[in-house]
Amino acid sequence: MKALRPTLAKAAPDAAERVAGGAHMDELARFKVVAGYRPIQSEIDPGPLMDRLAAGGATLALPVTAPRGSGDAMTFRRWSTGEPLRPSTFRVMEPAPGAPPVIPDLIITPLIAFDRTGARLGYGQGHFDRTLSALRRDHAVFVLGLAYAGQEVARVPAEPHDERFDAVLTETGWIDIRR
C-alpha cells in the first residue's frame, strides 16, 4: 500500500484542495482546536483543509513526537501556516519547543491504508495509537483519517490497542465510520 500511494497522488494532484471543500465542512466547523500534520512522501497535504478551518476560527496545531524509544504519547503545539518548523528525530516537521501546548478536539491523521471499520495502517511506530488512547481517556477527540480513496482495503489487520477513526476523508468524499 505504501508503494501504491505515489501513483494515487499522481492520479489526484488536486486532492488537497478537494478535501478542503464539500458538505463535510459543516461537520468539521464545530471543532475549536484542529491538529493536523506536515505531509511526508506522498501523503495528502492537510494544509488547505486546516487553513479553511482556521479561517472559520479554529486554532491549528501540529504533533510533537516523543523522543525515539520513549514509548510516550505525542503532544500538540499551536501552529499557524507560515510559522517556522523544525525537523523531529523522525524527520517530521514540527513546531518549535516554545510554541504553546494545546489539546485538540479534532485530529487529522495520515495513513497507509484504512478500512470501513475505522482501522488504520500507519508506519508501525504506534505514535498515533498511544496518543489517541491517552487523549480519549480525558477528552472528546474526533479522529479524521486523510487518505486517497485507493488506500481503502477490505480489512486492515487490527489489534486490541489500535485506535480507530471516526471518519475518513478522501478526494472522492466523506466516509462516516461511526454509523
C-alpha positions as CSV (number, residue, x, y, z in Angstrom):
1,M,0.0,0.0,0.0
2,K,2.9,2.4,0.7
3,A,4.2,1.8,-2.8
4,L,0.8,2.4,-4.3
5,R,0.3,5.9,-2.7
6,P,2.6,7.8,-5.1
7,T,0.5,6.5,-8.0
8,L,-2.6,7.6,-6.3
9,A,-1.1,11.1,-5.6
10,K,-0.2,11.5,-9.3
11,A,-3.7,10.5,-10.3
12,A,-5.2,13.1,-8.0
13,P,-2.9,16.1,-7.9
14,D,-5.7,18.3,-6.6
15,A,-6.6,16.0,-3.7
16,A,-5.6,18.5,-1.0
17,E,-7.9,21.2,-2.5
18,R,-10.7,18.6,-3.0
19,V,-10.7,17.5,0.7
20,A,-10.8,21.2,1.8
21,G,-14.3,21.6,0.3
22,G,-17.7,19.9,0.3
23,A,-20.5,19.2,2.7
24,H,-18.2,17.7,5.3
25,M,-17.0,21.2,6.2
26,D,-20.3,21.6,8.2
27,E,-19.3,18.6,10.3
28,L,-15.7,19.9,10.8
29,A,-16.6,23.5,11.5
30,R,-17.6,22.7,15.1
31,F,-14.1,21.9,16.2
32,K,-12.1,24.6,18.0
33,V,-8.6,23.1,18.1
34,V,-7.5,21.2,15.0
35,A,-4.3,19.1,14.9
36,G,-3.0,18.1,11.5
37,Y,0.4,17.0,10.2
38,R,3.0,18.1,7.7
39,P,3.0,15.6,4.8
40,I,5.8,13.3,4.1
41,Q,6.4,11.2,1.0
42,S,3.1,11.2,-1.0
43,E,0.6,11.8,1.8
44,I,-2.3,14.2,1.1
45,D,-1.4,17.7,2.4
46,P,-3.9,18.7,5.0
47,G,-2.8,22.3,4.7
48,P,-5.7,23.6,2.6
49,L,-8.2,21.9,4.9
50,M,-6.5,23.2,8.0
51,D,-6.3,26.7,6.5
52,R,-10.0,26.6,5.8
53,L,-10.8,25.5,9.3
54,A,-8.6,28.3,10.7
55,A,-10.4,30.8,8.6
56,G,-13.5,29.7,10.4
57,G,-11.9,30.4,13.8
58,A,-10.2,27.1,14.7
59,T,-6.8,27.1,16.4
60,L,-4.3,24.9,14.5
61,A,-1.7,22.6,16.0
62,L,0.8,20.0,14.9
63,P,2.1,17.0,16.7
64,V,5.4,16.8,18.5
65,T,6.8,13.3,18.7
66,A,8.3,12.0,22.0
67,P,12.0,11.0,22.0
68,R,12.7,7.9,20.0
69,G,12.2,4.7,22.1
70,S,10.4,6.5,25.0
71,G,7.0,5.0,24.3
72,D,5.4,8.3,25.3
73,A,2.4,9.8,23.5
74,M,2.8,12.7,21.2
75,T,1.9,16.2,22.4
76,F,0.5,19.0,20.3
77,R,1.7,22.6,19.9
78,R,-0.1,25.6,18.5
79,W,1.0,26.4,15.0
80,S,-0.2,28.7,12.1
81,T,0.5,28.4,8.4
82,G,3.8,30.0,7.6
83,E,5.3,29.8,11.1
84,P,8.7,28.1,11.2
85,L,9.0,24.4,11.8
86,R,11.9,22.2,12.8
87,P,12.6,18.5,12.0
88,S,12.0,16.0,14.7
89,T,14.1,12.9,15.3
90,F,11.8,11.2,12.9
91,R,12.4,13.9,10.2
92,V,8.9,15.1,10.5
93,M,8.4,18.8,10.7
94,E,7.0,20.1,14.0
95,P,6.6,23.4,15.9
96,A,9.5,24.9,17.8
97,P,9.7,24.0,21.5
98,G,8.4,27.5,22.5
99,A,5.1,27.0,20.8
100,P,2.2,26.7,23.4
101,P,0.9,23.2,24.0
102,V,-2.8,22.6,23.1
103,I,-5.3,19.8,23.4
104,P,-7.0,19.2,20.1
105,D,-10.7,18.2,19.7
106,L,-10.1,17.2,16.0
107,I,-7.0,15.2,15.0
108,I,-6.3,14.7,11.2
109,T,-4.1,11.7,10.7
110,P,-2.1,10.4,7.8
111,L,-2.2,6.7,7.0
112,I,-1.0,4.0,4.6
113,A,-4.3,2.0,4.4
114,F,-7.8,2.1,6.1
115,D,-11.0,0.1,6.1
116,R,-14.7,0.8,6.8
117,T,-14.4,-0.2,10.5
118,G,-12.1,2.8,11.1
119,A,-9.0,0.7,11.3
120,R,-5.8,2.4,10.2
121,L,-2.5,1.1,9.0
122,G,0.2,3.6,9.9
123,Y,4.0,3.5,9.9
124,G,4.3,0.9,12.7
125,Q,5.7,3.0,15.5
126,G,2.3,3.3,17.4
127,H,2.6,7.1,17.9
128,F,-1.0,7.8,17.0
129,D,-2.4,4.8,18.8
130,R,-0.7,5.8,22.1
131,T,-1.6,9.4,21.7
132,L,-5.3,8.8,20.8
133,S,-5.7,6.4,23.7
134,A,-4.2,8.9,26.1
135,L,-6.3,11.8,24.9
136,R,-9.5,9.8,24.7
137,R,-9.3,8.9,28.4
138,D,-9.9,12.5,29.4
139,H,-11.2,14.4,26.3
140,A,-13.7,14.1,23.5
141,V,-11.5,13.8,20.4
142,F,-12.7,13.3,16.8
143,V,-10.2,11.4,14.7
144,L,-10.3,12.0,10.9
145,G,-8.2,9.9,8.6
146,L,-7.0,11.7,5.4
147,A,-6.3,9.4,2.5
148,Y,-6.7,8.7,-1.2
149,A,-9.8,6.6,-2.0
150,G,-7.5,4.0,-3.4
151,Q,-6.0,3.4,0.1
152,E,-9.1,1.7,1.2
153,V,-8.8,-2.0,1.7
154,A,-11.3,-4.7,2.7
155,R,-9.7,-5.3,6.1
156,V,-6.8,-3.8,8.0
157,P,-5.3,-6.2,10.5
158,A,-6.1,-4.6,13.8
159,E,-5.0,-5.4,17.4
160,P,-6.9,-4.5,20.6
161,H,-4.7,-1.5,21.3
162,D,-5.3,0.1,17.8
163,E,-7.3,3.3,17.9
164,R,-10.0,3.7,15.2
165,F,-11.1,6.7,13.1
166,D,-14.4,8.4,13.5
167,A,-14.4,9.3,9.8
168,V,-12.1,9.2,6.7
169,L,-11.9,11.9,4.2
170,T,-10.7,11.2,0.7
171,E,-10.5,13.1,-2.6
172,T,-13.8,11.5,-3.5
173,G,-15.7,12.1,-0.3
174,W,-16.5,11.7,3.4
175,I,-16.8,8.2,5.0
176,D,-18.5,8.3,8.3
177,I,-17.3,5.3,10.3
178,R,-19.5,6.0,13.3
179,R,-22.7,4.9,11.5
